[in-house]
Amino acid sequence: MKSQPASFTESKPMNSFLNDFHGYLVQEEIEDKLMESDRQQIAELTGDNNMKSQAGGKFGWIDQLLQTGVEDNRKNLLFWVLTPYLITVRGLDYNTAYNMLDVWLEKCNNIRRLEPDKHAFQNRIKQCLDIAQEQERRPIKFETFKEYYPDVYKSLKLDGAGA
């Protein structure tokens, strides 16, 4: 029985490696396309199509909220509205979103002191940002905001914004 040339036996493991690597890359591409398709279907079902392009219209009420300090419900607004909006809708990076929320908290603190203190709220921002990133959470709908936070809604004088 003849033995194969050295170059043939050496290239067989390399070909196997390249085939495996190519298969891995193809699988990654397929998974990425499936995830994007899933996101699009969810957006269609929830009415969140083109969320980034709608930030000025559909989410204008959240932009207005960011410009206005509020007296109450600050922790909940961070979790349910502001961090998901900045991370998921506007697509901001963690640090930019954190800085914007820290400025918002200062506006809130000027209206009524943050309790227990600003440091506790800064930790809350970090927790909310982490959750928004991990879960790709969306902010609550405008109608839900009006229902759960009527005092904040009235203080913003939104009159149909976001409807």
C-alpha positions in Angstrom: 0.0 0.0 0.0 1.4 3.4 -1.0 1.6 6.1 1.5 0.2 9.5 0.6 2.5 12.5 0.1 3.1 14.5 3.3 1.3 17.6 1.8 -2.0 15.6 1.4 -2.1 14.3 4.9 -1.2 17.8 6.4 -3.8 19.6 4.3 -6.7 17.3 5.3 -6.9 18.6 8.9 -6.6 22.2 7.6 -9.5 21.6 5.1 -11.6 20.2 7.9 -10.8 23.2 10.1 -11.7 25.6 7.2 -14.9 23.7 6.5 -15.9 23.9 10.2 -15.1 27.6 10.4 -17.0 28.3 7.2 -20.0 26.4 8.7 -19.7 28.4 11.9 -19.8 31.7 9.9 -22.8 30.6 7.9 -24.6 29.6 11.0 -23.9 33.0 12.6 -25.2 34.8 9.6 -28.4 32.7 9.6 -28.9 33.3 13.4 -28.4 37.1 12.9 -31.0 37.2 10.1 -33.5 35.2 12.2 -33.0 37.5 15.2 -33.6 40.5 12.9 -36.7 38.9 11.4 -38.0 38.2 14.9 -37.4 41.8 16.0 -39.3 43.1 12.9 -42.2 40.8 13.6 -42.4 41.9 17.2 -42.2 45.6 16.1 -45.1 45.0 13.6 -47.2 43.2 16.3 -46.6 45.9 18.9 -46.9 48.9 16.5 -43.3 49.9 17.1 -42.2 50.0 13.4 -39.4 52.4 12.6 -39.1 53.4 16.3 -35.8 55.3 15.8 -37.3 57.5 13.0 -40.4 58.2 15.1 -38.5 59.5 18.1 -39.5 63.1 17.4 -43.2 62.3 16.8 -44.5 59.2 18.6 -42.1 59.6 21.5 -42.0 63.4 21.7 -43.7 63.2 25.1 -40.7 61.3 26.4 -38.3 64.0 25.1 -40.5 66.6 26.8 -40.3 64.5 30.0 -36.5 64.5 29.8 -36.5 68.3 29.7 -38.7 68.6 32.7 -38.0 67.7 36.3 -40.8 65.9 38.1 -41.7 65.7 41.8 -42.9 62.1 42.1 -42.6 58.7 40.4 -39.0 59.3 39.4 -37.8 55.8 40.0 -40.7 54.2 38.1 -40.3 56.7 35.2 -36.6 55.8 35.0 -37.5 52.1 34.7 -40.6 52.1 32.6 -40.1 55.1 30.3 -36.7 56.9 30.2 -34.1 54.1 30.2 -35.9 51.9 27.6 -36.4 55.0 25.4 -32.8 56.1 25.5 -31.3 52.7 25.0 -33.8 50.9 22.7 -35.6 53.7 20.8 -32.9 56.3 20.5 -30.1 53.8 20.5 -27.8 55.7 22.7 -24.7 54.2 24.3 -24.7 53.5 28.1 -22.6 56.5 29.1 -24.5 59.0 27.0 -27.9 57.7 28.4 -26.5 57.7 31.9 -25.4 61.4 31.6 -28.7 62.5 30.2 -30.6 60.8 33.0 -28.2 62.3 35.6 -29.0 65.7 34.3 -32.8 64.9 34.4 -32.4 63.8 38.0 -30.7 67.1 38.8 -33.8 68.9 37.4 -36.0 66.6 39.6 -33.9 67.3 42.6 -34.4 71.1 42.1 -38.1 70.5 42.3 -38.1 68.2 45.3 -35.1 66.6 47.0 -34.3 63.1 45.8 -34.9 60.6 48.6 -33.0 58.8 50.0 -30.3 60.7 48.1 -28.8 61.3 44.6 -26.3 58.5 44.9 -29.2 56.0 45.4 -30.8 57.4 42.2 -27.6 57.1 40.3 -27.4 53.4 41.3 -31.1 53.1 40.1 -30.1 54.6 36.7 -27.3 52.0 36.3 -29.7 49.1 37.2 -32.4 50.4 34.8 -29.9 50.9 32.0 -28.5 47.4 32.5 -32.0 45.9 32.4 -33.0 48.0 29.3 -29.9 46.8 27.5 -30.2 43.1 28.5 -33.9 42.8 27.7 -34.1 45.4 24.8 -37.1 46.8 26.7 -39.4 49.3 25.1 -40.9 52.2 27.0 -44.6 52.0 28.0 -47.1 53.4 25.6 -48.4 57.0 25.9 -51.8 55.9 26.9 -50.4 53.8 29.7 -48.3 56.7 30.9 -51.4 58.9 31.1 -53.2 56.3 33.1 -50.5 55.4 35.6 -48.9 58.9 35.9 -51.8 61.4 35.6 -50.1 64.0 37.7 -46.9 63.9 35.7 -49.0 64.0 32.5 -50.9 67.1 33.6 -47.7 68.8 34.7 -46.1 68.3 31.3 -49.2 69.9 29.5 -48.9 67.5 26.7 -52.4 68.0 25.2 -52.5 65.2 22.6 -48.7 64.8 22.1 -47.8 61.3 21.5 -51.3 60.3 20.5 
